[in-house]
Amino acid sequence: MGKLKKLKQIRIHREGTHTLIGGFFLLLAANAALYFGIACKIPFYITAVASLSAYGILVNFFRCPIRLFGKDTEKIVVAPADGKVVVVEEVEENEYFHDRRIMISIFMSLVNVHANWYPVDGTIKKVEHQNGKYLKAWLPKASTDNERSTIIIETPEGTEVMARQIAGAMARRIVTYAEEGEDCYIDEHMGFIKFGSRVDVFLPTDSEIFVKLGQTATGNQTVIAKLK
């Protein structure tokens, strides 16, 4: 891998720029209209507090902390997202591998960082987006029935790993930065999913797993497995 890692060091994710600017002016206009439109200011104060709270939640959703793994990445698999580990099991993967794989799924709630990181170093072999349903993201069928983007990464040792971004009941947009043929690295952003969703990682069955069901994972920090 000859090229340097391109670290996307941003505090507010670029996917939220238009939403935050538009939301700010919309709430500002609504509160200004209420302030100048009525004599009693109590409804204005209530609305202003509610608006600040709602905008704070929105800013929190689009936050993007700068994270560097800072350790040896050889054969290491890191969490691709913040959230709760909702699946750790051996499954039959029938869309690409057509064999048994260990699936690790991380569910992102509304309060989690929604940026996604590459789980391994390697070369992107395939990127595919599939339309689908918007079932609740923690349901087992969400992995195969929901709208999703699938990224296949071949590590320097020749092992193929699948990362799958999955839309949820509230998520209506999956953003994927991966492009076929490019090198990718731990510390780089793989994409972003808006408003509640999950990311699955499919690993060879001989991988050493380091996370448990119900555990909280931190994207680009928590080591979820090691490849043989």
C-alpha positions in Angstrom: 0.0 0.0 0.0 2.1 2.9 -1.3 -0.1 5.9 -0.6 -0.5 7.8 2.6 -3.7 7.7 4.7 -6.0 10.5 3.9 -7.5 11.4 7.3 -10.8 13.2 7.2 -10.3 15.4 10.3 -13.6 17.2 10.7 -15.6 18.2 13.8 -19.0 18.5 12.2 -19.5 16.0 9.4 -19.9 17.5 5.9 -23.1 15.5 5.4 -24.7 17.7 8.0 -23.7 21.1 6.7 -26.8 21.9 4.6 -29.1 20.4 7.2 -27.6 22.4 10.1 -27.6 25.7 8.1 -31.1 25.2 6.8 -32.4 24.1 10.3 -30.8 27.1 12.0 -32.5 29.7 9.7 -35.8 27.8 9.8 -35.8 27.8 13.6 -34.6 31.4 13.7 -37.4 32.5 11.4 -40.1 30.6 13.4 -38.9 32.0 16.7 -38.7 35.6 15.3 -42.2 35.4 13.9 -43.5 34.2 17.3 -41.6 36.8 19.2 -42.8 39.7 17.1 -46.2 38.3 16.4 -47.7 37.9 19.9 -47.8 40.1 22.9 -47.5 37.3 25.5 -43.9 36.1 25.4 -44.4 32.8 27.3 -45.2 30.7 24.2 -42.0 32.2 22.6 -39.9 31.2 25.6 -41.2 27.7 25.5 -40.7 27.4 21.7 -37.2 28.9 22.0 -36.1 26.3 24.6 -37.6 23.5 22.5 -35.9 24.9 19.4 -32.5 25.0 21.1 -32.9 21.5 22.4 -33.9 20.2 18.9 -31.0 22.0 17.3 -28.6 20.6 19.9 -29.8 17.1 19.2 -29.2 17.7 15.4 -25.7 19.1 16.0 -24.9 16.1 18.3 -26.1 13.7 15.5 -23.7 15.2 12.9 -20.7 15.5 15.2 -17.6 13.8 13.9 -14.8 13.4 16.5 -11.3 13.1 15.2 -10.1 9.6 15.9 -6.8 7.8 15.1 -6.5 4.1 15.9 -2.8 4.6 16.7 -1.8 0.9 16.8 -0.7 -1.8 14.5 -3.5 -2.6 12.0 -2.2 -5.8 10.6 -5.1 -8.4 10.5 -7.0 -6.1 12.9 -10.8 -5.5 12.4 -12.1 -2.3 14.1 -15.7 -1.3 14.8 -17.0 0.6 11.7 -19.4 2.6 13.8 -20.4 3.8 17.2 -23.2 1.9 18.9 -24.4 -1.3 20.5 -23.4 -4.8 19.3 -26.7 -6.4 18.4 -25.5 -9.5 16.5 -22.5 -11.8 17.0 -23.2 -15.1 15.2 -22.3 -17.4 12.4 -24.6 -17.0 9.5 -25.0 -18.2 5.9 -24.0 -15.2 3.6 -25.7 -15.8 0.3 -25.2 -12.6 -1.7 -21.4 -12.6 -2.2 -19.5 -15.2 -0.3 -22.1 -18.0 -0.5 -20.7 -19.7 2.6 -20.6 -19.5 6.4 -19.4 -16.2 7.9 -19.3 -14.6 11.3 -21.6 -11.5 11.3 -21.0 -8.7 13.8 -23.7 -6.0 13.7 -23.5 -2.6 15.4 -26.7 -0.6 15.8 -26.5 3.2 15.9 -29.2 5.0 17.9 -30.1 8.7 17.3 -27.5 9.8 19.9 -24.6 8.0 18.4 -22.0 9.4 15.9 -23.2 8.3 12.5 -20.0 8.5 10.6 -18.7 5.1 9.4 -15.1 4.0 9.3 -13.4 1.2 7.3 -13.0 -1.8 9.5 -9.8 -3.0 7.9 -6.9 -1.9 5.7 -7.1 -3.2 2.2 -8.3 -2.7 -1.4 -11.9 -2.1 -2.3 -13.0 -5.0 -4.6 -16.7 -4.2 -4.9 -19.2 -1.6 -4.0 -22.9 -2.2 -4.5 -26.1 -0.3 -3.4 -29.4 -2.1 -3.2 -32.8 -0.6 -2.7 -35.0 -2.2 -0.1 -37.4 -1.8 2.9 -37.0 0.4 5.9 -37.5 -2.1 8.7 -36.2 -1.4 12.2 -32.5 -1.7 11.9 -32.0 -4.1 14.9 -34.3 -6.7 13.3 -32.5 -9.8 11.8 -34.2 -9.3 8.4 -32.9 -5.7 8.1 -29.5 -7.1 7.0 -31.0 -8.6 3.8 -34.3 -6.8 3.3 -33.5 -3.1 4.0 -31.9 -0.6 1.7 -28.1 -1.1 2.0 -24.7 -0.5 0.6 -22.2 -3.4 0.5 -18.4 -2.9 0.4 -16.0 -5.8 -0.2 -12.5 -5.2 1.1 -9.5 -7.4 0.4 -6.8 -7.1 3.1 -3.1 -7.1 2.3 -3.0 -10.8 3.3 -5.7 -11.7 0.7 -8.7 -12.1 3.1 -12.0 -10.6 2.0 -14.1 -8.8 4.5 -17.6 -7.4 3.8 -19.0 -4.2 5.4 -22.6 -3.5 4.9 -24.3 -0.1 5.7 -28.0 -0.6 6.4 -30.8 1.9 6.5 -33.3 1.7 9.3 -36.9 2.8 10.0 -35.8 6.4 10.2 -32.7 6.3 8.0 -33.5 7.4 4.4 -30.1 8.1 3.1 -26.9 6.0 3.0 -23.7 7.8 1.9 -20.8 5.6 0.7 -17.4 7.0 -0.1 -15.9 3.7 -1.1 -14.9 3.3 -4.8 -13.8 0.0 -6.5 -10.1 -0.3 -7.0 -9.1 2.2 -4.3 -7.0 1.4 -1.3 -8.7 2.0 2.1 -7.4 2.2 5.6 -8.5 2.1 9.2 -8.9 5.8 10.2 -10.6 6.7 7.0 -14.3 7.4 6.6 -16.3 4.7 4.7 -19.5 6.7 4.7 -22.4 8.1 6.7 -26.0 7.0 7.4 -28.6 9.6 8.4 -30.9 9.1 11.4 -30.6 5.7 13.0 -29.3 2.6 11.3 -26.6 -0.2 11.6 -23.4 -1.6 10.0 -22.7 -5.3 9.6 -19.3 -6.8 9.2 -18.9 -10.3 7.7 -15.7 -12.2 8.7 -14.2 -15.6 8.0 -15.3 -18.2 10.5 -11.8 -18.7 11.9 -11.5 -15.1 13.0 -10.8 -14.4 16.6 -13.8 -12.3 18.0 -13.3 -9.8 20.8 -16.8 -8.4 21.3 -19.9 -9.7 22.9 -23.7 -9.2 22.4 -24.9 -6.0 24.0 -21.4 -4.5 24.2 -20.9 -0.8 23.3 -18.5 -0.2 20.5 -16.7 2.9 19.5 -16.0 3.4 15.8 -12.4 3.2 14.7 -11.3 2.5 18.3 -12.9 -0.8 19.5 -11.1 -3.9 18.1 -13.9 -6.3 17.2 -11.8 -9.2 15.8 -8.5 -10.4 14.5 -8.1 -12.2 11.2 -6.1 -15.4 11.0 
